[in-house]
Amino acid sequence: MPQRNLEEVIAGCRKGDEGCFSQLVDIYAKRCFGYFSRLTGSRETSEDLLSELFVKLVEKIGSYRGGSFDGWVFAMASNIFYDHLRFRQRQTRLLDGHTQRVKRQAVMDEGRDDGEIDMLQGAMEKLDSDVRELIMLRYYSQLSFREIAELRGEPIGTTLSKVHRGLKKLREMIS
């Protein structure tokens, strides 16, 4: 797209023109999706990050002060990606803390056979980290499904479904 046309689209976006925002999405969606996809290796995560990018573009278009619009867009995309990484690192630390507490609790739990505890722990470690975290949040942190869904920024039905599938996998591995 010639620079003049892009400038007109940006000016229209600043005025709240939905058609211009749609054109902006058309211009940047493929490139930004490719950027996120190469960084994350996940289509689902890339789609989530892309959606977040376009929401931010709508919110922040008024702060664009000239220069390379591509550079401005990709700087924002980079910030969103690094925010995502920091969030995932916090989740991992939270999960590791829960895992350590579970192990300590297992040692203190005299009513169970050590083999059962080892089998459960081994099965938990084989679960996808996302599902393992959900189960830990629900059953070890005793958060409600609603609290977990809000914490993760996803619909409660998605949270319920993931936990259900995770528990089903656990049962299959232990049986």
C-alpha positions as semicolon CSV with decimal commas, in nm:
position;residue;x (nm);y (nm);z (nm)
1;M;0,000;0,000;0,000
2;P;0,149;0,340;-0,092
3;Q;0,248;0,558;0,205
4;R;-0,019;0,819;0,121
5;N;-0,295;0,561;0,146
6;L;-0,161;0,428;0,474
7;E;-0,154;0,782;0,612
8;E;-0,519;0,824;0,511
9;V;-0,608;0,497;0,682
10;I;-0,428;0,608;1,000
11;A;-0,606;0,944;0,992
12;G;-0,939;0,764;0,950
13;C;-0,858;0,535;1,243
14;R;-0,786;0,837;1,460
15;K;-1,133;0,966;1,375
16;G;-1,286;0,631;1,474
17;D;-1,371;0,517;1,121
18;E;-1,442;0,144;1,144
19;G;-1,372;0,095;0,774
20;C;-1,023;0,233;0,823
21;F;-0,964;0,002;1,118
22;S;-1,076;-0,285;0,899
23;Q;-0,823;-0,179;0,634
24;L;-0,553;-0,161;0,900
25;V;-0,635;-0,518;1,004
26;D;-0,618;-0,624;0,638
27;I;-0,278;-0,459;0,600
28;Y;-0,115;-0,603;0,913
29;A;-0,295;-0,925;1,008
30;K;-0,092;-1,166;0,795
31;R;0,247;-1,015;0,877
32;C;0,180;-0,984;1,248
33;F;0,033;-1,334;1,268
34;G;0,347;-1,468;1,100
35;Y;0,562;-1,277;1,348
36;F;0,375;-1,419;1,648
37;S;0,358;-1,765;1,494
38;R;0,734;-1,784;1,446
39;L;0,792;-1,665;1,803
40;T;0,540;-1,889;1,977
41;G;0,512;-2,192;1,750
42;S;0,143;-2,201;1,840
43;R;-0,143;-2,103;1,613
44;E;-0,382;-2,053;1,907
45;T;-0,140;-1,833;2,100
46;S;-0,057;-1,638;1,785
47;E;-0,426;-1,570;1,724
48;D;-0,469;-1,453;2,084
49;L;-0,168;-1,222;2,062
50;L;-0,286;-1,087;1,726
51;S;-0,627;-1,006;1,872
52;E;-0,461;-0,831;2,163
53;L;-0,244;-0,634;1,920
54;F;-0,544;-0,504;1,726
55;V;-0,725;-0,408;2,045
56;K;-0,414;-0,213;2,150
57;L;-0,392;-0,050;1,807
58;V;-0,749;0,075;1,843
59;E;-0,675;0,204;2,193
60;K;-0,336;0,361;2,113
61;I;-0,373;0,489;1,755
62;G;-0,395;0,844;1,889
63;S;-0,046;0,813;2,039
64;Y;0,119;0,745;1,702
65;R;0,334;1,052;1,634
66;G;0,467;0,985;1,288
67;G;0,770;0,801;1,163
68;S;0,758;0,439;1,055
69;F;0,410;0,305;1,123
70;D;0,539;-0,048;1,057
71;G;0,803;0,008;1,325
72;W;0,539;0,140;1,565
73;V;0,309;-0,158;1,504
74;F;0,587;-0,414;1,543
75;A;0,722;-0,244;1,855
76;M;0,375;-0,284;2,003
77;A;0,364;-0,647;1,884
78;S;0,702;-0,709;2,045
79;N;0,582;-0,562;2,375
80;I;0,273;-0,782;2,366
81;F;0,487;-1,089;2,300
82;Y;0,722;-1,011;2,590
83;D;0,424;-0,947;2,819
84;H;0,300;-1,291;2,717
85;L;0,639;-1,446;2,801
86;R;0,649;-1,278;3,143
87;F;0,296;-1,403;3,215
88;R;0,392;-1,760;3,118
89;Q;0,703;-1,739;3,340
90;R;0,488;-1,628;3,635
91;Q;0,254;-1,920;3,566
92;T;0,548;-2,161;3,561
93;R;0,682;-2,027;3,891
94;L;0,335;-2,057;4,044
95;L;0,304;-2,414;3,918
96;D;0,651;-2,504;4,048
97;G;0,559;-2,365;4,390
98;H;0,240;-2,569;4,394
99;T;0,429;-2,880;4,288
100;Q;0,674;-2,839;4,576
101;R;0,386;-2,794;4,823
102;V;0,217;-3,104;4,686
103;K;0,537;-3,303;4,729
104;R;0,577;-3,181;5,088
105;Q;0,212;-3,263;5,159
106;A;0,259;-3,608;5,011
107;V;0,547;-3,674;5,248
108;M;0,336;-3,561;5,543
109;D;0,031;-3,759;5,432
110;E;0,058;-4,081;5,633
111;G;-0,276;-4,223;5,523
112;R;-0,164;-4,295;5,169
113;D;0,068;-4,544;5,022
114;D;0,390;-4,390;4,885
115;G;0,340;-4,581;4,560
116;E;0,002;-4,414;4,504
117;I;0,152;-4,072;4,563
118;D;0,441;-4,141;4,326
119;M;0,202;-4,272;4,062
120;L;-0,021;-3,961;4,090
121;Q;0,279;-3,727;4,081
122;G;0,421;-3,908;3,779
123;A;0,087;-3,888;3,599
124;M;0,056;-3,516;3,683
125;E;0,399;-3,451;3,533
126;K;0,290;-3,616;3,206
127;L;-0,002;-3,377;3,165
128;D;0,027;-3,068;2,948
129;S;0,161;-2,785;3,169
130;D;-0,150;-2,578;3,102
131;V;-0,384;-2,856;3,220
132;R;-0,157;-2,942;3,513
133;E;-0,170;-2,580;3,624
134;L;-0,550;-2,575;3,607
135;I;-0,578;-2,888;3,819
136;M;-0,331;-2,748;4,071
137;L;-0,519;-2,418;4,092
138;R;-0,850;-2,596;4,139
139;Y;-0,764;-2,878;4,377
140;Y;-0,450;-2,765;4,556
141;S;-0,507;-2,390;4,571
142;Q;-0,881;-2,447;4,607
143;L;-0,975;-2,168;4,368
144;S;-1,322;-2,180;4,219
145;F;-1,362;-2,243;3,847
146;R;-1,485;-1,884;3,811
147;E;-1,172;-1,750;3,986
148;I;-0,947;-1,961;3,766
149;A;-1,126;-1,848;3,449
150;E;-1,091;-1,482;3,553
151;L;-0,725;-1,532;3,646
152;R;-0,653;-1,681;3,305
153;G;-0,879;-1,446;3,111
154;E;-1,079;-1,724;2,948
155;P;-1,448;-1,826;2,953
156;I;-1,549;-2,044;3,247
157;G;-1,668;-2,315;3,007
158;T;-1,320;-2,340;2,861
159;T;-1,172;-2,377;3,208
160;L;-1,427;-2,643;3,306
161;S;-1,365;-2,835;2,985
162;K;-0,986;-2,832;3,023
163;V;-1,004;-2,950;3,385
164;H;-1,251;-3,225;3,293
165;R;-1,028;-3,350;3,010
166;G;-0,722;-3,332;3,238
167;L;-0,889;-3,535;3,511
168;K;-1,002;-3,789;3,253
169;K;-0,642;-3,825;3,129
170;L;-0,519;-3,864;3,487
171;R;-0,772;-4,142;3,551
172;E;-0,664;-4,318;3,232
173;M;-0,294;-4,296;3,323
174;I;-0,347;-4,421;3,677
175;S;-0,582;-4,707;3,583
